[in-house]
Amino acid sequence: VAKDDSAATDAYRGAGRPEASYIIERTVDRIARKLGIDPAEIRRRNFIQPSEFPYKTVTKFVYDTGNYEAALNKALELLKYSEVRAEQERLRGEGRYIGVGLSSFVEVCNFSYQSASVRVEPTGKVLVFTSTSPHGQGEETAFAQIVADVFGVDMDSVQVIHGDTLAIPYGWGTAGSWTLTSGGNAILKACKEIREKMLKIAAAKLEARPEDLEMREGRIFVKDAPDKSLSFEEVAGIAYDPESIPEGMEIGLATTSFYVPNLTFPFGAYAAVVEVFPESGEVKLLKLVLVNDVGKVVNPMLVEGQVHGGAAQAIGQAIYEEIAYTEDGVLLTDTLSEYLIPTAVEIPWMITDRTETPAPNPLGTKGVGEMGAIGLAQAIVNAVEDALTPFDVKIEDTPVTPAYLWKLVNAEKKE
């Protein structure tokens, strides 16, 4: 029987994918160094090619879409890879230790179904009840964009309700970067059903066929005769008026839809440039480039926010955050004075960009919430190890703290 005084651990952000990606990408860099191949080149040689998708892996997962080399090429271009390598050699001659690290990784998202109830009120206001629950990511905005796009109305007329189990339909909440793709597609499905009914109502009143109508800018009109139209609010009102609704049609504009997703596989290519000070073990982040492919993007600003937030957490994983105990099990890092997290001072300006390979679902989206946390830590650690190539240092643990690096460097000197 073994006694353990340390605290239990659980998923943070990424739930296993940061660890798996870290091991893979650290191994790839070690192989590149052993074989004398540029780290970018060894990745290119082993990428799944775009023509091979959907691609069934040895673990039986089927990757949906991807173009990994395009993402890596964009990251290298933004980094100015050749120039950085030349500068690295020049500075090494001056006794400065600059390192470059890469990471090409694949995520997996959308493990569970979601549901949505959508109701258009007689006033034309749209209420959306979603089983997933945004808690700071901003999906209320993205959901409203989807609804507004389907109905051709202003976003201000859309209200998104979540988190109230008395009001919302059954679903699995938010996790696994699935909120927009699973939750959003459920909303899209429900909206399309209501839209179809509204077009039928408008068609009866305008003496046209539903397929000849268009819904845009708050109006439903005949494509070839735009002046022949009804407002969105007028059609909504008709739907709730027993005297006006077309014969045989049920009163109201409300429905509930469920969306069962297939797994999606967003991916990215990240690059880091660091400077290491062997005499102190300090690591300074000089440049970070993060290129993601999350399929279609509904709201670019929300995507950027998720990437930046995840990246900040990865920086902590790589060089700052550590739970430390004394030999007899006393926690040393029990406040934020001892447990270090990166702040705006330590986080450099990030260069972010995207490639786009849509997923095979109605929205074309894949997921983004955990990308930064999954892909960046290994790029930073690869860069640190690359900087210390003259010392033949092999990093086996994270975080790469100054004390840990100093011991590694000086251990090599003693030998």
Kinemage of the C-alpha trace (Angstrom):
@kinemage 1
@onewidth
@group {chain A} dominant
@subgroup {mainchain}
@vectorlist {calphas} color= white
{ca val a 1} P 0.000 0.000 0.000
{ca ala a 2} L 1.398 3.377 -1.010
{ca lys a 3} L 0.422 6.644 0.623
{ca asp a 4} L 0.200 9.721 -1.614
{ca asp a 5} L -0.255 13.223 -0.218
{ca ser a 6} L -0.405 14.926 -3.614
{ca ala a 7} L -3.668 16.259 -5.003
{ca ala a 8} L -5.602 14.418 -7.692
{ca thr a 9} L -5.514 15.851 -11.207
{ca asp a 10} L -8.129 16.129 -13.927
{ca ala a 11} L -8.658 17.523 -17.405
{ca tyr a 12} L -7.713 21.177 -17.810
{ca arg a 13} L -8.124 22.334 -21.408
{ca gly a 14} L -7.753 19.754 -24.152
{ca ala a 15} L -8.338 16.670 -21.979
{ca gly a 16} L -5.534 14.396 -23.154
{ca arg a 17} L -4.851 15.963 -26.525
{ca pro a 18} L -2.195 18.402 -25.204
{ca glu a 19} L -0.284 15.483 -23.694
{ca ala a 20} L -0.590 13.298 -26.801
{ca ser a 21} L 0.372 16.113 -29.179
{ca tyr a 22} L 3.273 17.083 -26.939
{ca ile a 23} L 4.738 13.569 -27.013
{ca ile a 24} L 4.302 13.225 -30.788
{ca glu a 25} L 5.803 16.591 -31.689
{ca arg a 26} L 8.690 16.300 -29.236
{ca thr a 27} L 9.478 12.875 -30.717
{ca val a 28} L 9.368 14.238 -34.274
{ca asp a 29} L 11.932 16.906 -33.368
{ca arg a 30} L 14.195 14.339 -31.709
{ca ile a 31} L 14.028 12.175 -34.838
{ca ala a 32} L 14.812 15.178 -37.040
{ca arg a 33} L 17.850 16.038 -34.940
{ca lys a 34} L 19.053 12.420 -34.901
{ca leu a 35} L 18.770 12.104 -38.696
{ca gly a 36} L 20.077 15.588 -39.444
{ca ile a 37} L 16.861 16.615 -41.209
{ca asp a 38} L 15.266 20.037 -40.855
{ca pro a 39} L 12.256 19.797 -38.479
{ca ala a 40} L 9.964 21.375 -41.088
{ca glu a 41} L 11.088 18.975 -43.794
{ca ile a 42} L 10.595 15.833 -41.718
{ca arg a 43} L 7.028 16.910 -41.037
{ca arg a 44} L 6.354 17.545 -44.729
{ca arg a 45} L 7.582 14.057 -45.601
{ca asn a 46} L 5.107 12.450 -43.212
{ca phe a 47} L 1.941 14.509 -43.676
{ca ile a 48} L -1.286 12.901 -44.825
{ca gln a 49} L -1.944 14.421 -48.243
{ca pro a 50} L -5.158 16.357 -49.019
{ca ser a 51} L -6.177 13.777 -51.631
{ca glu a 52} L -6.145 11.016 -48.983
{ca phe a 53} L -9.046 12.467 -46.967
{ca pro a 54} L -11.223 11.162 -45.446
{ca tyr a 55} L -8.305 9.251 -43.927
{ca lys a 56} L -8.695 6.211 -41.676
{ca thr a 57} L -5.903 6.074 -39.113
{ca val a 58} L -4.404 2.978 -37.511
{ca thr a 59} L -6.447 3.837 -34.405
{ca lys a 60} L -9.645 3.615 -36.532
{ca phe a 61} L -10.435 7.337 -36.360
{ca val a 62} L -11.472 8.806 -39.697
{ca tyr a 63} L -9.962 12.265 -40.217
{ca asp a 64} L -12.494 14.352 -42.118
{ca thr a 65} L -10.570 16.990 -44.099
{ca gly a 66} L -7.169 18.596 -43.946
{ca asn a 67} L -4.240 20.228 -45.647
{ca tyr a 68} L -1.466 20.078 -43.078
{ca glu a 69} L 1.345 21.249 -45.328
{ca ala a 70} L -0.542 24.420 -46.255
{ca ala a 71} L -0.852 25.329 -42.567
{ca leu a 72} L 2.834 24.607 -41.922
{ca asn a 73} L 3.933 26.609 -44.967
{ca lys a 74} L 1.888 29.589 -43.818
{ca ala a 75} L 3.380 29.382 -40.325
{ca leu a 76} L 6.923 29.227 -41.708
{ca glu a 77} L 6.213 32.163 -43.997
{ca leu a 78} L 4.867 34.286 -41.155
{ca leu a 79} L 7.810 33.307 -38.979
{ca lys a 80} L 10.289 34.091 -41.798
{ca tyr a 81} L 11.826 30.723 -41.069
{ca ser a 82} L 14.938 30.928 -43.251
{ca glu a 83} L 15.788 34.372 -41.918
{ca val a 84} L 15.327 33.243 -38.319
{ca arg a 85} L 17.596 30.231 -38.889
{ca ala a 86} L 20.294 32.455 -40.369
{ca glu a 87} L 19.980 34.880 -37.447
{ca gln a 88} L 20.192 31.948 -35.049
{ca glu a 89} L 23.569 30.932 -36.466
{ca arg a 90} L 24.867 34.485 -36.414
{ca leu a 91} L 23.880 35.084 -32.800
{ca arg a 92} L 25.240 31.726 -31.692
{ca gly a 93} L 28.629 32.946 -32.849
{ca glu a 94} L 28.185 35.867 -30.453
{ca gly a 95} L 27.376 33.580 -27.525
{ca arg a 96} L 23.593 34.025 -27.659
{ca tyr a 97} L 21.324 30.996 -27.749
{ca ile a 98} L 18.246 31.361 -29.958
{ca gly a 99} L 15.986 28.385 -30.629
{ca val a 100} L 13.223 27.628 -33.122
{ca gly a 101} L 10.489 25.096 -32.388
{ca leu a 102} L 7.651 23.741 -34.518
{ca ser a 103} L 4.436 21.868 -33.831
{ca ser a 104} L 2.011 20.391 -36.369
{ca phe a 105} L -0.928 18.850 -34.565
{ca val a 106} L -4.435 17.464 -35.034
{ca glu a 107} L -7.368 17.957 -32.657
{ca val a 108} L -10.555 15.906 -32.337
{ca cys a 109} L -13.902 17.461 -31.417
{ca asn a 110} L -17.661 16.927 -31.270
{ca phe a 111} L -18.174 13.792 -29.215
{ca ser a 112} L -21.857 14.207 -28.416
{ca tyr a 113} L -25.194 15.399 -29.734
{ca gln a 114} L -26.838 18.718 -28.909
{ca ser a 115} L -30.329 20.080 -29.277
{ca ala a 116} L -32.004 23.416 -29.861
{ca ser a 117} L -35.499 24.826 -29.635
{ca val a 118} L -36.232 27.849 -31.788
{ca arg a 119} L -39.370 29.973 -31.593
{ca val a 120} L -40.324 32.966 -33.700
{ca glu a 121} L -42.728 35.135 -31.703
{ca pro a 122} L -45.721 36.902 -33.318
{ca thr a 123} L -43.684 40.110 -33.068
{ca gly a 124} L -40.895 38.628 -35.169
{ca lys a 125} L -38.491 38.268 -32.239
{ca val a 126} L -36.552 34.979 -32.389
{ca leu a 127} L -35.916 32.983 -29.218
{ca val a 128} L -33.238 30.305 -29.276
{ca phe a 129} L -32.963 27.724 -26.485
{ca thr a 130} L -29.728 25.749 -26.710
{ca ser a 131} L -28.699 22.649 -24.770
{ca thr a 132} L -25.084 23.712 -24.844
{ca ser a 133} L -23.989 26.413 -22.438
{ca pro a 134} L -21.492 29.117 -23.390
{ca his a 135} L -19.654 30.438 -20.346
{ca gly a 136} L -17.471 33.169 -21.725
{ca gln a 137} L -16.583 31.895 -25.201
{ca gly a 138} L -19.097 34.209 -26.892
{ca glu a 139} L -21.215 31.642 -28.706
{ca glu a 140} L -24.347 33.652 -27.943
{ca thr a 141} L -23.050 36.023 -30.610
{ca ala a 142} L -22.137 33.248 -33.054
{ca phe a 143} L -25.515 31.554 -32.560
{ca ala a 144} L -27.314 34.848 -33.161
{ca gln a 145} L -25.290 35.279 -36.362
{ca ile a 146} L -26.412 31.857 -37.613
{ca val a 147} L -30.059 32.612 -36.839
{ca ala a 148} L -29.921 36.082 -38.365
{ca asp a 149} L -28.344 34.654 -41.519
{ca val a 150} L -31.031 31.983 -41.956
{ca phe a 151} L -33.952 34.370 -41.403
{ca gly a 152} L -32.425 37.474 -42.974
{ca val a 153} L -33.097 39.536 -39.844
{ca asp a 154} L -31.001 41.758 -37.603
{ca met a 155} L -29.026 40.075 -34.819
{ca asp a 156} L -30.674 42.376 -32.282
{ca ser a 157} L -33.951 40.529 -32.844
{ca val a 158} L -32.419 37.224 -31.714
{ca gln a 159} L -32.206 36.184 -28.064
{ca val a 160} L -30.169 33.120 -27.041
{ca ile a 161} L -31.161 31.334 -23.823
{ca his a 162} L -28.926 28.692 -22.236
{ca gly a 163} L -28.143 27.132 -18.884
{ca asp a 164} L -31.717 27.027 -17.529
{ca thr a 165} L -32.702 23.368 -17.394
{ca leu a 166} L -36.381 24.298 -17.016
{ca ala a 167} L -36.292 26.072 -20.370
{ca ile a 168} L -33.727 24.384 -22.593
{ca pro a 169} L -34.029 21.018 -24.366
{ca tyr a 170} L -31.911 18.061 -23.289
{ca gly a 171} L -28.262 17.953 -24.299
{ca trp a 172} L -24.693 17.626 -23.103
{ca gly a 173} L -23.673 21.157 -22.187
{ca thr a 174} L -20.340 22.519 -23.346
{ca ala a 175} L -17.083 20.587 -23.591
{ca gly a 176} L -14.704 19.164 -26.156
{ca ser a 177} L -14.745 22.254 -28.423
{ca trp a 178} L -18.201 21.195 -29.589
{ca thr a 179} L -20.378 24.172 -28.684
{ca leu a 180} L -20.490 25.881 -32.077
{ca thr a 181} L -20.392 22.829 -34.331
{ca ser a 182} L -22.825 20.556 -32.465
{ca gly a 183} L -24.909 23.276 -30.833
{ca gly a 184} L -24.788 25.559 -33.866
{ca asn a 185} L -25.853 22.846 -36.294
{ca ala a 186} L -28.808 21.958 -34.052
{ca ile a 187} L -29.842 25.629 -34.136
{ca leu a 188} L -29.322 25.791 -37.899
{ca lys a 189} L -31.480 22.707 -38.416
{ca ala a 190} L -34.328 24.131 -36.330
{ca cys a 191} L -34.137 27.522 -38.051
{ca lys a 192} L -34.284 25.959 -41.490
{ca glu a 193} L -37.440 24.065 -40.519
{ca ile a 194} L -39.160 27.255 -39.347
{ca arg a 195} L -37.887 29.158 -42.389
{ca glu a 196} L -39.495 26.580 -44.669
{ca lys a 197} L -42.837 27.038 -42.899
{ca met a 198} L -42.603 30.842 -43.101
{ca leu a 199} L -41.882 30.654 -46.831
{ca lys a 200} L -44.991 28.491 -47.301
{ca ile a 201} L -47.110 31.003 -45.392
{ca ala a 202} L -45.679 33.904 -47.404
{ca ala a 203} L -46.122 31.984 -50.666
{ca ala a 204} L -49.830 31.514 -49.951
{ca lys a 205} L -50.285 35.224 -49.265
{ca leu a 206} L -48.151 36.438 -52.174
{ca glu a 207} L -49.592 33.870 -54.612
{ca ala a 208} L -46.165 32.483 -55.408
{ca arg a 209} L -44.248 29.255 -54.978
{ca pro a 210} L -42.030 28.926 -51.852
{ca glu a 211} L -38.996 28.239 -54.052
{ca asp a 212} L -39.544 31.569 -55.826
{ca leu a 213} L -39.246 33.534 -52.590
{ca glu a 214} L -36.247 35.049 -50.863
{ca met a 215} L -35.866 35.970 -47.190
{ca arg a 216} L -33.528 38.914 -46.673
{ca glu a 217} L -33.189 42.229 -44.811
{ca gly a 218} L -36.278 41.578 -42.721
{ca arg a 219} L -38.562 40.856 -45.662
{ca ile a 220} L -39.846 37.922 -47.674
{ca phe a 221} L -40.252 38.788 -51.326
{ca val a 222} L -40.643 37.284 -54.788
{ca lys a 223} L -37.209 37.040 -56.390
{ca asp a 224} L -38.314 38.406 -59.756
{ca ala a 225} L -40.674 41.000 -58.228
{ca pro a 226} L -39.076 42.421 -55.061
{ca asp a 227} L -41.903 44.904 -54.541
{ca lys a 228} L -44.229 41.980 -53.957
{ca ser a 229} L -43.309 41.271 -50.343
{ca leu a 230} L -44.230 40.849 -46.694
{ca ser a 231} L -42.165 41.807 -43.686
{ca phe a 232} L -40.728 39.098 -41.453
{ca glu a 233} L -42.956 40.387 -38.623
{ca glu a 234} L -46.067 40.222 -40.827
{ca val a 235} L -45.450 36.569 -41.679
{ca ala a 236} L -44.767 35.767 -38.023
{ca gly a 237} L -48.042 37.425 -37.068
{ca ile a 238} L -49.961 35.452 -39.694
{ca ala a 239} L -48.502 32.206 -38.294
{ca tyr a 240} L -50.208 32.912 -34.950
{ca asp a 241} L -53.557 34.122 -36.376
{ca pro a 242} L -56.126 31.328 -36.836
{ca glu a 243} L -58.055 33.486 -39.275
{ca ser a 244} L -55.054 34.256 -41.476
{ca ile a 245} L -52.812 31.174 -41.466
{ca pro a 246} L -53.217 29.008 -44.619
{ca glu a 247} L -55.693 26.159 -44.284
{ca gly a 248} L -54.298 22.906 -42.972
{ca met a 249} L -51.244 24.540 -41.388
{ca glu a 250} L -50.622 24.336 -37.654
{ca ile a 251} L -50.515 27.605 -35.732
{ca gly a 252} L -47.158 28.808 -34.434
{ca leu a 253} L -43.505 28.944 -35.403
{ca ala a 254} L -41.593 26.697 -33.021
{ca thr a 255} L -39.598 23.491 -33.269
{ca thr a 256} L -36.946 21.431 -31.487
{ca ser a 257} L -34.112 19.752 -33.358
{ca phe a 258} L -31.326 17.401 -32.368
{ca tyr a 259} L -27.982 17.249 -34.119
{ca val a 260} L -25.792 14.130 -33.901
{ca pro a 261} L -22.299 15.030 -35.116
{ca asn a 262} L -19.516 13.081 -36.694
{ca leu a 263} L -16.112 13.693 -35.153
{ca thr a 264} L -14.290 16.688 -36.581
{ca phe a 265} L -10.526 17.147 -36.761
{ca pro a 266} L -9.254 20.730 -36.684
{ca phe a 267} L -5.496 21.124 -36.963
{ca gly a 268} L -2.750 23.685 -36.767
{ca ala a 269} L 0.906 24.531 -37.267
{ca tyr a 270} L 2.650 26.597 -34.589
{ca ala a 271} L 6.149 28.014 -34.366
{ca ala a 272} L 8.077 29.529 -31.485
{ca val a 273} L 11.335 31.467 -31.275
{ca val a 274} L 12.991 31.744 -27.860
{ca glu a 275} L 16.201 32.978 -26.351
{ca val a 276} L 17.719 30.947 -23.529
{ca phe a 277} L 20.224 32.316 -21.015
{ca pro a 278} L 22.283 29.291 -19.872
{ca glu a 279} L 23.877 31.156 -16.982
{ca ser a 280} L 20.463 31.670 -15.321
{ca gly a 281} L 18.168 29.191 -17.045
{ca glu a 282} L 15.806 31.963 -18.108
{ca val a 283} L 13.677 31.464 -21.224
{ca lys a 284} L 12.486 34.539 -23.131
{ca leu a 285} L 9.722 34.156 -25.714
{ca leu a 286} L 10.676 36.201 -28.764
{ca lys a 287} L 8.054 35.258 -31.347
{ca leu a 288} L 4.986 33.018 -31.557
{ca val a 289} L 3.152 32.107 -34.760
{ca leu a 290} L -0.118 30.179 -34.581
{ca val a 291} L -1.838 29.022 -37.770
{ca asn a 292} L -5.091 27.134 -37.223
{ca asp a 293} L -7.580 25.394 -39.466
{ca val a 294} L -10.933 25.134 -37.732
{ca gly a 295} L -13.053 24.733 -40.856
{ca lys a 296} L -15.493 27.507 -41.654
{ca val a 297} L -15.347 30.473 -39.292
{ca val a 298} L -18.578 32.118 -38.125
{ca asn a 299} L -16.997 34.875 -36.031
{ca pro a 300} L -13.257 35.558 -36.546
{ca met a 301} L -12.910 37.624 -33.369
{ca leu a 302} L -14.275 34.812 -31.204
{ca val a 303} L -11.884 32.366 -32.856
{ca glu a 304} L -8.945 34.674 -32.151
{ca gly a 305} L -10.007 34.979 -28.530
{ca gln a 306} L -10.110 31.221 -28.082
{ca val a 307} L -6.698 30.764 -29.706
{ca his a 308} L -5.086 33.464 -27.561
{ca gly a 309} L -6.606 32.101 -24.359
{ca gly a 310} L -5.488 28.549 -25.048
{ca ala a 311} L -2.021 29.732 -26.047
{ca ala a 312} L -1.630 31.605 -22.760
{ca gln a 313} L -2.404 28.406 -20.899
{ca ala a 314} L 0.112 26.487 -23.028
{ca ile a 315} L 2.813 29.036 -22.184
{ca gly a 316} L 2.089 28.315 -18.535
{ca gln a 317} L 2.357 24.583 -19.161
{ca ala a 318} L 5.649 24.963 -20.992
{ca ile a 319} L 7.654 27.233 -18.718
{ca tyr a 320} L 5.753 28.422 -15.628
{ca glu a 321} L 3.030 26.366 -13.976
{ca glu a 322} L 4.058 23.641 -11.536
{ca ile a 323} L 2.603 21.968 -8.457
{ca ala a 324} L 5.520 21.495 -6.064
{ca tyr a 325} L 5.699 19.578 -2.799
{ca thr a 326} L 8.265 19.099 -0.072
{ca glu a 327} L 9.638 15.588 0.433
{ca asp a 328} L 7.064 14.977 3.168
{ca gly a 329} L 4.124 16.074 0.981
{ca val a 330} L 3.582 19.705 1.971
{ca leu a 331} L 2.282 21.794 -0.925
{ca leu a 332} L 4.679 24.637 -1.723
{ca thr a 333} L 2.714 26.313 -4.502
{ca asp a 334} L -0.521 27.022 -2.659
{ca thr a 335} L -0.958 30.657 -3.731
{ca leu a 336} L -0.423 32.620 -6.935
{ca ser a 337} L 2.727 34.055 -5.371
{ca glu a 338} L 4.352 30.629 -5.708
{ca tyr a 339} L 2.269 29.032 -8.468
{ca leu a 340} L 3.350 31.103 -11.441
{ca ile a 341} L 0.992 31.841 -14.305
{ca pro a 342} L 1.941 33.941 -17.331
{ca thr a 343} L 0.646 37.504 -17.355
{ca ala a 344} L 0.518 40.136 -20.067
{ca val a 345} L 4.149 40.905 -19.222
{ca glu a 346} L 5.344 37.387 -20.093
{ca ile a 347} L 3.055 36.708 -23.060
{ca pro a 348} L 4.488 38.111 -26.308
{ca trp a 349} L 2.506 39.434 -29.234
{ca met a 350} L 1.147 36.440 -31.143
{ca ile a 351} L 0.971 36.279 -34.918
{ca thr a 352} L -2.180 34.349 -35.799
{ca asp a 353} L -3.640 33.252 -39.103
{ca arg a 354} L -5.826 30.523 -40.578
{ca thr a 355} L -6.201 28.127 -43.451
{ca glu a 356} L -9.646 26.752 -44.241
{ca thr a 357} L -10.706 23.203 -45.037
{ca pro a 358} L -14.445 22.972 -44.282
{ca ala a 359} L -15.759 20.000 -42.347
{ca pro a 360} L -18.479 17.851 -43.968
{ca asn a 361} L -21.330 19.253 -41.867
{ca pro a 362} L -23.922 21.950 -42.671
{ca leu a 363} L -21.917 24.750 -41.012
{ca gly a 364} L -18.563 23.441 -42.227
{ca thr a 365} L -17.097 24.118 -38.768
{ca lys a 366} L -14.748 21.923 -36.723
{ca gly a 367} L -13.996 23.463 -33.306
{ca val a 368} L -11.436 25.850 -31.812
{ca gly a 369} L -11.755 26.113 -28.030
{ca glu a 370} L -8.742 23.981 -27.120
{ca met a 371} L -6.445 24.529 -30.087
{ca gly a 372} L -3.980 26.947 -28.483
{ca ala a 373} L -3.615 24.783 -25.399
{ca ile a 374} L -3.011 21.661 -27.481
{ca gly a 375} L -0.461 22.897 -29.987
{ca leu a 376} L 1.850 25.468 -28.440
{ca ala a 377} L 3.646 23.973 -25.420
{ca gln a 378} L 5.665 21.511 -27.510
{ca ala a 379} L 6.686 24.235 -29.978
{ca ile a 380} L 8.111 26.248 -27.083
{ca val a 381} L 9.936 23.289 -25.533
{ca asn a 382} L 11.255 22.237 -28.958
{ca ala a 383} L 12.594 25.785 -29.335
{ca val a 384} L 14.290 25.686 -25.917
{ca glu a 385} L 15.950 22.372 -26.694
{ca asp a 386} L 16.985 23.682 -30.115
{ca ala a 387} L 18.568 26.753 -28.512
{ca leu a 388} L 20.653 24.546 -26.245
{ca thr a 389} L 21.915 22.245 -28.998
{ca pro a 390} L 25.554 23.203 -28.227
{ca phe a 391} L 25.044 21.840 -24.711
{ca asp a 392} L 23.450 18.586 -25.954
{ca val a 393} L 20.604 19.147 -23.484
{ca lys a 394} L 17.593 16.822 -23.565
{ca ile a 395} L 14.489 18.173 -21.862
{ca glu a 396} L 12.346 15.471 -20.274
{ca asp a 397} L 9.985 17.489 -18.059
{ca thr a 398} L 7.781 20.547 -18.060
{ca pro a 399} L 7.592 23.254 -16.972
{ca val a 400} L 11.029 24.236 -18.206
{ca thr a 401} L 11.788 26.455 -15.230
{ca pro a 402} L 15.056 28.402 -14.809
{ca ala a 403} L 16.164 26.051 -12.018
{ca tyr a 404} L 15.468 22.959 -14.126
{ca leu a 405} L 17.287 24.341 -17.184
{ca trp a 406} L 20.247 25.550 -15.128
{ca lys a 407} L 20.673 22.062 -13.681
{ca leu a 408} L 20.545 20.492 -17.160
{ca val a 409} L 23.106 22.869 -18.600
{ca asn a 410} L 25.481 22.567 -15.686
{ca ala a 411} L 25.103 18.794 -15.512
{ca glu a 412} L 26.361 18.636 -19.092
{ca lys a 413} L 29.257 20.948 -18.190
{ca lys a 414} L 30.275 18.705 -15.284
{ca glu a 415} L 30.300 15.666 -17.516
